[in-house]
Amino acid sequence: MQGEVQKVKIGGFKREGRGKRKQNLAESTLIKGGIMAEKLAINGGERLISEGFIKPWPPIDEIDRKYVLESLQQTNHAFGPNCRAFEKEFAQWNGNKYAITTNSGTAALHMAVAACDCSAGDQVIVPAYSWSSSATCVLHHNCIPVFVDIDFDTMNIDTKKIEDAITEKTKAIIVVHLHGLAVNMDEVLKIAKKYHLKVIEDCCQAHGAEFKGKKVGLWGDCAAFSFNQNKCLCSGEGGMLVTDNEEIYKKALMLWSFGETRTPFEKRDYHAYALGWMYRNNDLTAAFGRAQLTKLDRYLEIQKQNASALTEELKGTKGLILPYEPENHKHNWYNYTIRLVPEEFGWKGNLQKFRNAVMKAIQAEGANVSVWQNFILPRMTVFQAKNAYGNGCPWSCQYSKPVTYDPDAYIVAQRHTDTHFGMTEPLRAPNGPEVAVMVGKAIKKVINNIDSLDIEKLGSN
Ligand SMILES: *Cc1c(COP(=O)(O)O)cnc(C)c1O
């Protein structure tokens, strides 16, 4: 083979054989197993993905401009015609009877807790790994979150552990369809039925995700969606409560607008009939949301194709656990989350250190991957210090029963937190499979050259 020109494909670039390789000697040398060792960007090598190659989310086009400008030109900027139309169109898109547009997903979650008749001191079951507001929305209503560990493969609440967390105080279960993978709702509903519990779906990441061919947001008593910057439908900020239950719809409306028990179309008497917040949406945001909704199905299709391309590229890579889509589930690929297995690289130290070092090296190659949550929920100070409303409330409220938040009781969630990294933008429109493939190559470049990483130094935050 000596002297023959070999084409060696590394990291998406073709390099010519011997002569050329000599020039690149500083950059790449042949190591055991025939893998080319390359100088990682974090160690001063060339980055694999150039600046600007990965396009930001969301794409904005003429449709967005048309909707938003039309909203600007009319005169009702609070709860205006676009808000009403957004509710109708989103309910239709998801298949729900009722929808209420809100200024955040967290607002919709709080409304859901209130609308499910949770009262001071009642307990609500929440997964130990999620966004903080999946659990703090419970506190907002003076109720007590009770955490359940997650299932490692799906990253969702471990349905087998829910029953152990139920007490005579339990009123509801909040399931989070994390990263766009639906929870097994058959199992949740079986438990809810047995103990007469309400089920709230946190669909903030799960637009269009399905279980057994039925969309999320159609399974529980009510559900909350988010339209924040990073979500699969982005209107800047915003959210939506959806339900098929008229009574829940009406109770949610009360909290939504100052405790007034009227819809915006009825005559107001400006009377607070109950405790309320101001969770209404504004017309401009709703117009943006409507415009994005016209494109949502296409965007979700793109995410799915990009996720497949990335899986194809990464399949079989040492030390990586790729996301899992069980049978009967349709993932929406909100966040493509990978877990590292540090043990496979002989690492016996701190797991987060290893993950941080690998992640920083991938970022240096130009792939915007990130840690989604550095803390499991029970480890967060608000729960450890029980410092929600002062004076220990709501935990010290006379209607509450003592609960403990021992972070060591959630070892699966902790292992996941410590070893994961994920991504949203690279797999979103307008990026195509070629972007997903390059991100995969960046990850493999780091994995193949992991011995050159100074993990102790890079891994410290
Ligand atoms: C984003 C998110 C929320 C909160 O939505 P906001 O619109 O930011 O208030 C709640 N739960 C989960 C799982 C989320 O990802």
The ligand as a Tripos MOL2 file, in Angstrom:
@<TRIPOS>MOLECULE
LIG
   15    15     1     0     0
SMALL
NO_CHARGES

@<TRIPOS>ATOM
      1 C1        -40.5220   25.4610   29.2940 C.3       1 LIG1
      2 C2        -41.1230   24.5390   30.2500 C.ar      1 LIG1
      3 C3        -42.0530   24.9760   31.2070 C.ar      1 LIG1
      4 C4        -42.3730   26.4070   31.4140 C.3       1 LIG1
      5 O1        -42.8250   27.0860   30.2820 O.3       1 LIG1
      6 P1        -42.6740   28.6860   30.2730 P.3       1 LIG1
      7 O2        -43.4500   29.0940   29.0630 O.co2     1 LIG1
      8 O3        -41.2100   28.9870   30.1280 O.co2     1 LIG1
      9 O4        -43.2410   29.2000   31.5150 O.co2     1 LIG1
     10 C5        -42.6350   24.0320   32.0240 C.ar      1 LIG1
     11 N1        -42.3270   22.7310   31.9260 N.ar      1 LIG1
     12 C6        -41.4370   22.2780   31.0330 C.ar      1 LIG1
     13 C7        -41.1610   20.8170   30.9740 C.3       1 LIG1
     14 C8        -40.7840   23.1650   30.1880 C.ar      1 LIG1
     15 O5        -39.8690   22.7120   29.3300 O.3       1 LIG1
@<TRIPOS>BOND
     1     1     2 1
     2     2     3 ar
     3     2    14 ar
     4     3     4 1
     5     3    10 ar
     6     4     5 1
     7     5     6 1
     8     6     7 2
     9     6     8 1
    10     6     9 1
    11    10    11 ar
    12    11    12 ar
    13    12    13 1
    14    12    14 ar
    15    14    15 1
@<TRIPOS>SUBSTRUCTURE
     1 LIG1         1 GROUP 0 **** ****
